[in-house]
Amino acid sequence: MARHESDREDLFAELQTYVPRWEFRVPPEPGLVTVGLRDDGRMAIYFSQDPCFHFDAEQRLLRAFVGGEIYRTQGNFLARLQRRRSSRETELVRTDLREQDLIVFLESIASRLAHLAGKLSGGNVKIIREIGSSPEWLAELLTRLTGMTEKIQLAPAYPTRRR
């Protein structure tokens, strides 16, 4: 694992396996919102560098990066992975979210996505860059976002590396 994370210079370029993808200016977001869809149905949404959310083909949350912390689905709960650094190593310390914390976390994601969906449906976004886009794909994106604004579901447990 890298000792220090750095800001990504170009999220839009980094999402090269996501086609279509868009980079939006969405008031009042301070930075750009980058959204990509993959041919297998997965979706990634970055609100600038932080937060970002990754969803499976059924729009269930796979993982997130919020407030500098990593969250990963465990199926019916989320694990928060916090980086603890020493002069010699970086360790990921796992804490499973309590049920109430999970509810609040998922509601905050749904609220953020509802805001994005509302801005998209009202035409209140400016497309900065796009690849592979069409009116049909934008409509698909809006349909997906709208379907997620009531309640975010968790994807099955995220596969982890085995030693």
N, C-alpha and C positions, 0 to 999 in steps of 0.2 A: 504494500500500500504506500502511496506517495506520502512523504513527510509533510508537505504543505500543499493545500489546494490553491489554485489560482483562478481568478476570474476567467471565464471562457471569453475569448475575443469575439467569436462569431457563432452564436447558437444556431442561426439559420443554416450556415455551412456545416456545422457539426451534425445536424439532423439529416444528413445526405441520404440515408436509407428510408426516410419518410417522404413519400410523394403521393399526394400533394403536400405542400407545406406553405405556410404563410408567416409573414412577420407583420404585425399590426401595431399601430399606435391606437391605444384605447384609453380615452380620457376617463378618469383622472389618473390612470396608472402612470407612475413616474418614468418607467422604462418601456421598452417594447415587449409585446407579447408574441411569442413564437409558438406556433402550433403545427404539428405534423401528424399525418395519418400514414400508416403502413399498409401494404397490400394484404397483410394477414389480419387487418382490422385493429391493430394496436394504435394508440394515440398518445402523444406526448404534448404537454402544455407547459411552457416556461413563461412565468411572469418576471421578465428580466432574468437575472441570475438566480433569484430566490423569491418566491417558492417555485418549484416545478413538480409536476404530477405525471405519472405514467400509468396508463390504463390498458387492460387487455381488450380483446375483440368484443367483449360483452359490456364494455365501459365500466369494468370493476377495477378498483384501485390496486395496482401492483406495488408501486413504491412512490415515495415522495421525498423531497428535500425542502425542508421548511425551517427557517431560523437557524440555518447552519447545521441542522441535524438530519440524519437519514432515517426514513421510516420504510419498513418493508412488511408486506402482508405475511401473515402466518395462517391465513385461511379465515378464521373467525375472530382474529384480533391482530393488532399491529405491534410490531417491535420497533422501538426507537433505538437507533444505534448512535451513540455519542462517542466522539473521538477524544481519547485521553492521550496526551503527548508527554513523553519524557525526553530527556536529552538523547536517549538511545533508540526509542521506538514510538510508534503510534499504535494504540490499542483501540479496538471498537468494543464498547461496553454496551451490552444489550439490556434494555428495560422494556418489559411488556406494558403497554398502555392499559390502565384500568378502564372498565366499561364506560364510566362517565366521561373520562378524558377522551376515549375513542369517539364517543357521540359528539362531543364538542369539536374535535378535530375534523370529523367527516362533515359536520354541519358548516364549518368554516370553508371547507373546500367547495361544498355545494353552493354556498353564498357567492363565492368568488366566481364560480362557473356561471351562476345565474346572471351576475353582472355582465360577464363577457357575452353570454347569449343575448341578453337584452340590448347591448350595444351593437352586436352583429345584426340582430333582427331589425333594429331601428336605423341601420345604415350609419351608425355613429362611430365607425372605425375608419382609419385610413390604412389601406394596404401599402406597406412600404416595399416589400418584396414578396414574390410568390413563384412557385415552381409547380407545374403540373396542375394548376388550379383551373376551375371552370365554374360556371354558375351552379352546376349540379353538385360539384364537390363542396362548394360553400354551403349549399342547402343541406348536404349530408352532415357537414360539420355542425351546423346549427341544430339539426335534428338530434345529433348525439349529445350536444351540450344541453339542450332543453330536456332531454330524457334523464339527465344526471342531476338536475337542479333540485329535485325533491329529496332524494336520498342516495348517497354514495354507498355502493356495495363493495365488499372486499373480494378480491380475486382469491382463488385457491392459493395455498402456501407457495411463496416464491422459492424457486429452487436455489439452493445454496451450494457452494463449492464443497466438495468432500476432500478431506486430507488423506 
